[in-house]
Amino acid sequence: MVRQRKSGYGGYCVTIGETFGASQRGGSVMSHLRISTGGSWSPQIPKGRAHVVISLEPTEALRVLADYGNPRVKTLCNMRPVHSIAVISGKAAYPAAEELKDWIRAFSAEAWFVDATEQAMAMGNAIFANIMMIGALSAARLLPVDEEAFEAVLAQILGPDKVAVNRRAFDKGADMLRLAG
């Protein structure tokens, strides 16, 4: 699925390419997001050309870095493990967190590690991990969205009653990144 829209906030052109097939069967999902000030781009990022990899799971970060990473890529990784069937059934072992961090650092120019899922669950809903990752990405200055623009978009999309809690999640993500750095 490809979506493109010109934002009123900063005038950026955003192109999104998403894969849904694997998610229907409990597998991983990868989305490509391209943000530019110029014309539209293909939704697919060329292999080896990612600027930033954002992952909700460490082994998925490694899988994406193997295909899309390069010496300049920056990685933001949520450290919540999601065990494969092989790990659950005892046929494979899930790597230790420090090993995963070392491998991700080896494939990244810069890497940050956060516990967004745990923090989101402490806020009452694991879905806030997504918002926290956006806040962390913004704090790393890897996303051309500041707090005010984020809040304005939230008010448009979600309505005013949900802005405050999402803003807290965004700020918590930014704080996690500052502490991780």
PAZAPA-4460 file (N, C-alpha, C; in steps of 0.05 Angstrom, whole numbers, plus 32768, in hexadecimal, padded with zeros to 4 digits):
% residues 181
    n_x    n_y    n_z   ca_x   ca_y   ca_z    c_x    c_y    c_z   seq   type   mol
   8011   7FE9   8000   8000   8000   8000   8012   8019   8000     1      M     A
   800C   802C   7FF0   801C   8044   7FEE   8009   805C   7FF4     2      V     A
   8013   806D   8006   8004   8086   800B   8017   809D   8009     3      R     A
   800E   80B3   7FFF   801F   80CA   7FFD   800E   80E3   8004     4      Q     A
   801B   80F5   8012   800C   810D   8018   8020   8124   801D     5      R     A
   8018   813B   8016   8028   8153   801B   801E   815F   8035     6      K     A
   8030   8161   8049   8028   816B   8063   8027   8189   8063     7      S     A
   8014   8194   8072   8013   81B1   8077   8027   81BA   808C     8      G     A
   8034   81A7   8099   8048   81AD   80AE   8063   81AA   80A2     9      Y     A
   806F   81C0   8099   808A   81BF   808E   808A   81B9   8070    10      G     A
   8073   81B3   8065   8071   81AE   8048   807F   8195   803F    11      G     A
   8082   8181   8050   8090   8169   8048   807D   8156   8038    12      Y     A
   8089   8148   8026   807B   8134   8017   8082   8119   8024    13      C     A
   806D   810B   802C   8071   80F1   803A   8066   80DB   8029    14      V     A
   8077   80C7   8023   806F   80B0   8014   8073   8097   8026    15      T     A
   805E   8087   8028   805F   8070   803A   8059   8057   8029    16      I     A
   806A   8043   802C   8066   8029   8020   8064   8014   8036    17      G     A
   804E   8006   8038   804A   7FF3   804E   8046   7FD7   8043    18      E     A
   804E   7FC3   8053   8049   7FA7   804D   8037   7F9C   8062    19      T     A
   8022   7F8F   805A   800E   7F84   806D   800C   7F66   806C    20      F     A
   8015   7F59   8057   8011   7F3C   8054   801B   7F2B   806C    21      G     A
   8034   7F30   8074   803F   7F20   808A   8030   7F25   80A4    22      A     A
   8027   7F3E   80A8   801A   7F44   80C1   7FFF   7F35   80C4    23      S     A
   7FF3   7F2E   80AE   7FDA   7F1F   80AF   7FDE   7F03   80BB    24      Q     A
   7FF7   7EFA   80BA   7FFD   7EDF   80C4   800F   7EE1   80DD    25      R     A
   8010   7EF8   80EA   8020   7EFB   8102   803E   7F01   80FD    26      G     A
   8045   7F07   80E5   8061   7F0D   80DE   8068   7F2A   80E1    27      G     A
   8080   7F30   80DB   8089   7F4C   80DD   807F   7F5D   80C6    28      S     A
   807F   7F76   80CB   8076   7F8A   80B7   808C   7F9F   80B4    29      V     A
   8091   7FA7   809C   80A5   7FBC   8097   8097   7FD2   8087    30      M     A
   809B   7FEA   808F   8090   8001   8081   80A7   8013   8079    31      S     A
   80A4   801E   8061   80B8   8032   8057   80AB   804D   8058    32      H     A
   80B9   8060   8063   80AF   807C   8065   80C4   808E   8059    33      L     A
   80BB   809E   8046   80CE   80B1   803A   80C2   80CD   803E    34      R     A
   80D4   80DE   8048   80CC   80FA   804E   80DE   810B   803D    35      I     A
   80D2   811C   802D   80E3   812E   801C   80D5   8149   8019    36      S     A
   80E5   815C   8011   80DA   8177   800C   80D3   817A   7FEE    37      T     A
   80DE   8168   7FDE   80D9   8169   7FC1   80C2   8158   7FB9    38      G     A
   80C4   814D   7FA1   80AF   813C   7F95   80AC   8121   7FA3    39      G     A
   809C   8112   7F97   8096   80F7   7FA3   80AD   80E4   7F9C    40      S     A
   80B0   80D1   7FAD   80C4   80BC   7FAA   80B5   80A1   7FA9    41      W     A
   80C3   808D   7FA0   80B8   8072   7FA2   80B4   806C   7FBF    42      S     A
   80A0   805C   7FC6   809B   8056   7FE2   80B1   8042   7FEC    43      P     A
   80BE   8035   7FDA   80D2   8021   7FE3   80EE   802E   7FE5    44      Q     A
   80FA   802B   7FFC   8115   8035   7FFF   8128   8021   7FF2    45      I     A
   813B   802A   7FE2   814D   8017   7FD6   815E   8008   7FEB    46      P     A
   8164   7FEF   7FE5   8175   7FDF   7FF8   818F   7FED   7FFC    47      K     A
   8198   7FED   8015   81B1   7FFA   801D   81B0   8018   801E    48      G     A
   8199   8024   801D   8197   8041   801C   8186   804E   8031    49      R     A
   817F   8040   8046   816F   804C   805B   817F   8060   806B    50      A     A
   8172   8076   8072   817F   808A   8084   817B   8083   80A1    51      H     A
   8163   8078   80A7   815B   8072   80C2   814C   8058   80C2    52      V     A
   8152   8047   80D6   8142   802E   80DA   8136   8031   80F6    53      V     A
   811B   802F   80F7   810D   8030   8110   8100   8014   8114    54      I     A
   8106   8008   812A   80FC   7FED   812E   80EF   7FEA   8149    55      S     A
   80D9   7FDC   8149   80CB   7FD6   8162   80D5   7FBC   816F    56      L     A
   80E9   7FAF   8162   80F3   7F96   816D   8110   7F92   8163    57      E     A
   8123   7F8B   8175   813F   7F8A   816E   8147   7F77   8157    58      P     A
   813D   7F5F   8156   8145   7F4D   8140   813A   7F57   8126    59      T     A
   8123   7F64   8126   8119   7F70   810D   812B   7F87   8104    60      E     A
   8136   7F96   8117   8149   7FAB   8110   8161   7F9F   8101    61      A     A
   816B   7F89   810A   8181   7F7C   80FC   8179   7F72   80E1    62      L     A
   8162   7F67   80DE   8158   7F5D   80C5   8156   7F74   80B0    63      R     A
   814C   7F8B   80B9   8149   7FA2   80A7   8165   7FAE   80A1    64      V     A
   8176   7FB0   80B5   8191   7FBB   80B0   81A0   7FAA   809C    65      L     A
   819C   7F90   809C   81AA   7F7E   8089   81A4   7F86   806C    66      A     A
   818B   7F8E   8067   8183   7F95   804C   8185   7FB3   8046    67      D     A
   817E   7FC4   8059   817C   7FE1   8053   8191   7FF2   8060    68      Y     A
   81A1   7FE6   8072   81B5   7FF5   8080   81CC   7FFD   806E    69      G     A
   81DD   800F   8078   81F5   8019   806A   8206   8026   8080    70      N     A
   821E   802F   807A   822F   803A   808E   8225   8053   809C    71      P     A
   8211   8061   8090   8207   807A   809B   81EC   8077   80A9    72      R     A
   81E0   805F   80A9   81C5   805B   80B3   81C5   805F   80D1    73      V     A
   81AF   806B   80DB   81AA   806E   80F8   8193   805D   80FF    74      K     A
   8195   8051   8117   8181   803D   811F   8175   8045   813B    75      T     A
   815B   8045   813C   814C   8048   8155   813D   802E   8159    76      L     A
   8143   8021   8170   8139   8006   8175   812B   8004   8190    77      C     A
   8112   7FFB   818F   8104   7FF3   81A7   810E   7FD7   81B0    78      N     A
   8115   7FD4   81C9   8122   7FBB   81D1   810E   7FA5   81DA    79      M     A
   80F5   7FA8   81D6   80E1   7F94   81DD   80E4   7F7C   81CA    80      R     A
   80EC   7F64   81D5   80EF   7F4D   81C3   80D4   7F41   81BB    81      P     A
   80D2   7F37   81A3   80BB   7F28   819A   80C7   7F0D   8191    82      V     A
   80C1   7EF8   819F   80CE   7EDF   819A   80C0   7ED0   8182    83      H     A
   80D1   7EC5   8171   80C7   7EB6   815A   80BD   7E9B   8164    84      S     A
   80B0   7E8C   8153   80A6   7E71   8159   80BE   7E5F   8160    85      I     A
   80D4   7E62   8152   80EC   7E52   8158   80F6   7E57   8175    86      A     A
   80F5   7E70   817E   80FE   7E76   8199   80E9   7E6B   81AD    87      V     A
   80D0   7E70   81A7   80BB   7E67   81B9   80BB   7E48   81BD    88      I     A
   80C1   7E3A   81A7   80C1   7E1D   81A8   80DB   7E11   81B2    89      S     A
   80EF   7E22   81B7   8108   7E18   81C2   811C   7E10   81AC    90      G     A
   8116   7E14   8193   8128   7E0C   817E   813E   7E20   8178    91      K     A
   813A   7E38   8183   814E   7E4E   817F   814E   7E5E   8199    92      A     A
   8164   7E6D   819D   8166   7E7E   81B4   8165   7E9B   81AA    93      A     A
   8158   7EAC   81BA   8157   7EC8   81B4   8170   7ED5   81BF    94      Y     A
   817E   7EE5   81AF   8197   7EF1   81B8   8193   7F03   81D0    95      P     A
   81A8   7F06   81E0   81A8   7F18   81F7   81A6   7F35   81ED    96      A     A
   819A   7F46   81FD   8196   7F62   81F6   81B0   7F70   81EF    97      A     A
   81C5   7F6B   81FF   81DF   7F79   81F9   81EB   7F6F   81DF    98      E     A
   81E7   7F56   81D8   81F0   7F4C   81BE   81E2   7F5A   81A7    99      E     A
   81C7   7F5C   81AA   81B7   7F69   8196   81C0   7F86   8192   100      L     A
   81C4   7F94   81A8   81CD   7FB0   81A7   81E8   7FB2   8199   101      K     A
   81FB   7FA0   81A0   8215   7FA0   8193   8213   7F9C   8175   102      D     A
   8202   7F89   816C   81FF   7F84   8150   81F2   7F9C   8142   103      W     A
   81DE   7FA7   814E   81D1   7FBE   8142   81E4   7FD6   813F   104      I     A
   81F4   7FDA   8154   8208   7FF0   8153   821D   7FEA   813D   105      R     A
   8224   7FD1   8139   8238   7FCA   8124   822E   7FD1   8108   106      A     A
   8213   7FD0   8104   8207   7FD6   80EA   81FC   7FF2   80E8   107      F     A
   8202   8003   80FB   81F6   801E   80FC   820B   8033   8101   108      S     A
   8208   804A   80F5   821A   8061   80FC   8214   806B   8118   109      A     A
   81FA   806B   811F   81F1   8072   813A   81D9   8060   8140   110      E     A
   81D7   8059   815A   81C0   8048   8162   81B7   8050   817E   111      A     A
   819C   8050   8181   8190   8057   819B   817D   8040   81A1   112      W     A
   817C   8039   81BB   816B   8023   81C4   8159   802D   81DA   113      F     A
   813F   8028   81D7   812B   8031   81EA   8119   801A   81F2   114      V     A
   810C   801D   8208   80F8   8009   8212   80DC   8015   820F   115      D     A
   80D5   801B   81F6   80BB   8028   81F1   80A3   8018   81F9   116      A     A
   80A4   7FFE   81F4   808D   7FED   81FA   8087   7FED   8218   117      T     A
   809C   7FEA   8228   8098   7FEA   8245   808D   8004   824F   118      E     A
   8098   801A   8245   808F   8035   824D   8072   8039   8244   119      Q     A
   806C   802F   822C   8050   8033   8221   803C   8023   8233   120      A     A
   8044   800B   823A   8032   7FFB   824B   802F   8008   8267   121      M     A
   8043   8016   8270   8041   8024   8289   802D   803C   8286   122      A     A
   802A   8046   826D   8016   805B   8268   7FFA   8050   8264   123      M     A
   7FF8   8035   8262   7FDE   8029   825F   7FD8   801B   8245   124      G     A
   7FE9   801E   8231   7FE4   8012   8217   7FFE   800F   8207   125      N     A
   8004   7FF7   81FE   801D   7FF2   81EF   801E   8002   81D5   126      A     A
   8008   800A   81CA   8007   8019   81B1   8016   8033   81B3   127      I     A
   8019   803E   81CB   8027   8057   81CF   8045   8054   81C8   128      F     A
   804F   803B   81C6   806B   8037   81BE   8070   8044   81A3   129      A     A
   805D   8043   8191   8060   804F   8177   8064   806D   8179   130      N     A
   8054   807A   818A   8057   8097   818E   8071   809E   819B   131      I     A
   8079   808D   81AE   8093   8091   81BB   80AA   808F   81A8   132      M     A
   80A9   807D   8195   80BE   807B   8181   80BF   8094   816F   133      M     A
   80A8   80A0   8169   80A7   80B9   815A   80B4   80CF   816A   134      I     A
   80AE   80D0   8184   80BA   80E4   8195   80D9   80E1   8197   135      G     A
   80E2   80C8   8199   80FF   80C2   819A   810C   80CA   8180   136      A     A
   80FF   80C4   816A   810A   80CB   8150   810C   80E9   814C   137      L     A
   80F8   80F7   8156   80F8   8114   8155   810F   8120   8166   138      S     A
   8112   8114   817E   8128   811E   8190   8143   8119   8184   139      A     A
   8146   8104   8173   8160   80FE   8166   8164   8110   814E   140      A     A
   8150   8121   8149   8151   8133   8132   8152   8124   8117   141      R     A
   8145   810D   8117   8144   80FD   80FF   8128   80FE   80F1   142      L     A
   8116   810E   80FD   80FB   8111   80F2   80F5   812E   80F3   143      L     A
   80EC   8139   80DC   80E7   8156   80DB   80CC   815D   80E8   144      P     A
   80C7   8154   8100   80AE   8159   810E   80B6   8162   812A   145      V     A
   80AE   817A   8132   80B2   8182   814D   8099   817D   815E   146      D     A
   809B   8184   8177   8084   817E   8189   806B   818C   8181   147      E     A
   806E   81A6   8179   8056   81B5   8172   8048   81AA   8159   148      E     A
   8058   81A3   8145   804C   8198   812C   803F   817D   8132   149      A     A
   804B   816D   8143   8040   8153   814A   8026   8157   8158   150      F     A
   8025   8169   816B   800C   816F   817A   7FF6   8179   8168   151      E     A
   7FFD   818A   8155   7FE9   8194   8142   7FDD   817E   8131   152      A     A
   7FEE   816C   8128   7FE4   8156   8118   7FD3   8143   8129   153      V     A
   7FDB   813E   8142   7FCB   812E   8154   7FAF   8139   8157   154      L     A
   7FAE   8153   815C   7F94   8160   8160   7F82   815D   8147   155      A     A
   7F8E   815E   8130   7F7E   815A   8117   7F74   813E   8114   156      Q     A
   7F86   812B   8119   7F80   810E   8113   7F70   8101   812A   157      I     A
   7F79   8106   8143   7F6D   80F7   8159   7F57   8107   8168   158      L     A
   7F58   8121   8165   7F46   8131   8175   7F53   813A   818F   159      G     A
   7F4A   814F   819B   7F57   815B   81B2   7F58   8149   81CB   160      P     A
   7F45   8137   81CD   7F44   8126   81E6   7F5B   8113   81E8   161      D     A
   7F69   810C   81D2   7F7F   80F9   81D2   7F9A   8106   81CE   162      K     A
   7F9B   8120   81CB   7FB4   812E   81C6   7FC7   812B   81DE   163      V     A
   7FBD   8130   81F6   7FCE   8132   820E   7FDD   8118   8213   164      A     A
   7FCF   8101   8212   7FDC   80E8   8218   7FF0   80E0   8201   165      V     A
   7FEA   80E7   81E9   7FFD   80E1   81D3   8015   80F4   81D5   166      N     A
   8010   810C   81DD   8026   811F   81E0   8039   8115   81F7   167      R     A
   802D   810A   820C   803E   80FF   8222   804F   80E8   8218   168      R     A
   8043   80D7   8207   8052   80C1   81FB   8068   80CB   81E9   169      A     A
   8063   80DF   81D9   8077   80EB   81C8   808E   80F6   81D9   170      F     A
   8088   8105   81EE   809C   8111   81FF   80AC   80FB   820E   171      D     A
   809E   80E6   8216   80AC   80CF   8224   80C0   80C2   8210   172      K     A
   80B9   80BF   81F7   80CB   80B5   81E3   80E4   80C6   81E0   173      G     A
   80DF   80E1   81DF   80F5   80F3   81DC   8107   80F1   81F5   174      A     A
   80FB   80EF   820D   810B   80EC   8225   811B   80D3   8225   175      D     A
   810F   80BC   821C   811E   80A3   821B   8136   80A5   8209   176      M     A
   8133   80B3   81F2   814A   80B5   81E0   8160   80C6   81ED   177      L     A
   8159   80DB   81FA   816D   80EC   8208   817C   80DC   821D   178      R     A
   816E   80CB   822B   817B   80BA   8240   818B   80A4   8233   179      L     A
   8183   809A   821B   8192   8085   820E   81AB   8090   8201   180      A     A
   81AD   80AA   81FB   81C3   80B6   81ED   81D9   80BB   8201   181      G     A
***
